Amino acid sequence: MFVLWGRALIWLDSITIACGLLRPIAGNLAVAGVKWFKLRETLELGGYRGERNLMGQEPAVHPGKVCLLGIPISNTSFLPELELDLLGKRDSALITFVNPLACAIARQDESYPATLNEFDWVLCDGIGMTIAAHRLLNIRLNRAAFDHASLAGPVLRWAKANAKKLVLVGGEPSVAEKAAETMCREVPGLDIEMTFSGYPPGVTEAFDFLIGNPGRLVICGMGAPRQEEFLLSLKRAGWQGTGFTCGGFLDQISNGMQYYPAWINRLNLRFLYRLYREPARLWRRYLIDYQVFIRKFLHELVTR
């Protein structure tokens, strides 16, 4: 009799322990389910503002571009060995890059997509944008950015081979100068003619210098949308030359060219590495601003 009671107590204890272990898991699953249904309800009731306008049409894009989540992007990958040769035959060309932050910028600044539309190339920077292009538009694009993992090296070597004079614009005072030193160590013989800060009065000085000196290759890193607006202001003033935006690249290489370890590039974990290296500057971008992209992406997947 005592043995049976002992066994019963052991079973009760086991059931109690199991329930205690499963309770947090069940609670987390319930919370996740509630969040999903709230998200779906928000999307279905129109609480989410998608990329289409009130007439149900996508924003107009220039030839050679398509609309991805309200952002105009080039519908082909930028192949350095081919496209750089074409750049050399053009009087003027502007190239920029968009990552998931573009969706948050476009939400705050309705003119931002139109600004991007005026660029000759708008390339997808980041694995998130390339995945979205593949899943939503059935377009396979290579990730492209002005950094050492993508286009920086090919562009700098092309500039040297074609005797291009470079002008760097961006960063706090002295950042562009240090970046120029790094570039020249990486590509000996590179002709960096001038460097300017990305803040007043550096921006005005850069504009005045470039208007008086066409044909330069400008690498502009002031963050979106300021860097795009700066290059377009040159174009609208009649300047002819080649311009690349580069985001935070000048800051990244001010202490050396190799910002990302090879294994980070291989696994496409650049955003996590940048968050690790620059948490104070990037935590809001990755944890809050990128949510606009995620919501738009989920909306398109759910309602297709």
KOLDRENKE-647978 format. One record per residue (C-alpha): residue in one letter; x, y, z. Coordinates in steps of 0.02 Angstrom, whole numbers, plus 50000, padded with zeros to 5 digits. Example, Ala and Ser with C-alpha at 12.3 -4.5 7.8 and 13.67 -1.06 7.14 Angstrom:
% residues 2
a506154977550390
s506844994750357
This chain:
% residues 304
m500005000050000
f501405011950047
v502315007449886
l500785012249783
w500615028749874
g502475032149846
r502325028749661
a500785040149649
l501715054249734
i503195052249615
w502015053149464
l501175068749534
d502865077049562
s503395072749385
i501785080049313
t502005095949416
i503805098049358
a503315095149176
c501925107949187
g503125120349263
l504345117849120
l503015118848985
r502095134049054
p503365146948992
i503445138648821
a501555138448806
g501485156548862
n502765161948731
l501815152648595
a500195161048647
v500995178348645
a501735174848473
g500035169148410
v499175184748474
k500495195848392
w500285186848226
f498395188548225
k498535206948272
l499765209548129
r498625200648006
e497115210548067
t498085226848046
l498585222247869
e496835216747820
l496005232247892
g497175243647798
g498105249947951
y499695246847852
r500065259147712
g500785249147568
e501825254947423
r500355259147308
n499525275947297
l497665279547320
m497295273947142
g498055256847177
q499525260147062
e501365258247097
p502435274047090
a503095277346915
v504905272146887
h506125276646752
p506635264046617
g507835250946683
k507065251346856
v505695242146948
c504735246447106
l505175236047260
l504135240147414
g503925257847350
i505775260047313
p506415261247133
i507865249347103
s508855244546949
n508195228346876
t509925221346837
s511475218146940
f512975229746926
l514385219346853
p515995229246880
e516955221746735
l515575227146616
e514765242546692
l516385251646736
d516905251146554
l515235258846508
l515465272346640
g517075277546556
k516125281246396
r514815292346480
d514965310746521
s513965308746681
a513295294646789
l512635293446967
i512575277147065
t511785274447235
f511295259947347
v509755255947451
n509555244647601
p507995241147708
l508175258247788
a507565265747623
c505785260547667
a505825270447829
i506595285647742
a505255285147606
r503905284547740
q504565300647817
d505075309147654
e503875306247510
s505095314047386
y506435301047421
p505855288347289
a505825302147158
t507585306947208
l508175289047184
n507295288447016
e508495301546949
f510005290446978
d510685279946836
w510885264846950
v509995261047113
l510755244947178
c510205233447320
d511355234647470
g510985220647592
i510375202847587
g508625208447642
m508355218847485
t508985205147369
i507855192347452
a506365204047436
a506745206947251
h506815188247222
r505255183747320
l504155198247265
l504785202347090
n505615185947040
i507225195347003
r508905188547059
l510085202847101
n511825202947173
r512095212547333
a513065228447291
a513785242247399
f515245254047400
d516295244147524
h517795232647517
a516655217347508
s515855223447347
l516235238047229
a517525248847319
g519035238847262
p518505237147079
v518005255547068
l519635261947144
r520695250847031
w519665256546880
a519945274646932
k521825272146940
a521875262946773
n520905277046689
a521845291246774
k520275297646860
k520425311546988
l519455307347146
v518555318747266
l517965312047435
v516515320547525
g515855314647692
g516105311547876
e516685322848015
p518205334047983
s519775323547948
v518785307547914
a518895309447725
e520755313247739
k521085297347837
a520005287447716
a521035294547571
e522635288547654
t521895271147673
m521325270647491
c523045276047429
r523875262347531
e522665249747459
v522845255947279
p524555264347260
g524545278047130
l522725282547157
d522455301147124
i521375308347264
e521325326747223
m520265333847364
t519365328647524
f517925337747608
s516915335447767
g515105330147750
y514545344747860
p514525363647834
p515555372147773
g516335356747692
v514795352547588
t514715370047512
e516575370047478
a516435353047393
f514985359047285
d515915374647229
f517495365047190
l516595351647087
i515565364246988
g517215372046935
n518045355246903
p516955343346801
g517455325746755
r517925320446932
l517465304147015
v516545308747174
i516315296647320
c515035304147437
g514655297047609
m513415307747705
g512035295047737
a510365294047646
p509545304947588
r510845318847607
q512135310347497
e510885307647356
e510275325647368
f512065332047359
l512485322347201
l510835327347120
s511165345647161
l512775344147061
k511865335946915
r510495349246914
a511815362846915
g512525355646753
w514015346446827
q514645331546727
g515595317546809
t515365300946899
g514655299947074
f514495285447195
t513645286347364
c514515276247499
g513555278347662
g514715275747810
f516155268647707
l517325283347736
d517095281647924
q517345262847915
i519025263747824
s519735278647916
n520665265748023
g520965252547889
m520215245247730
q519635228347795
y518105232547899
y517205215747885
p518065199247926
a518015186747782
w516865174647875
i515615188747908
n515515192347721
r515365173847681
l513875171647797
n513035188247750
l513085194147931
r513715211747895
f512245220147982
l512575210648144
y514425214648136
r514075233048109
l512855232948255
y514235225048361
r515525237948305
e514385253348309
p512945249848430
a512645267948481
r512395273548301
l511515258448227
w510405250548360
r508905261248313
r509135258048127
y509165239148143
l507945236748286
i506655250248247
d506825258148074
y507035241447986
q505325236248052
v504525246847914
f505385235847783
i504885220047875
r503055225147886
k502985230047703
f503835213847652
l502625203347757
h501155213147688
e501645209447509
l501925191047547
v500245189247635
t499205198747506
r499995192647344
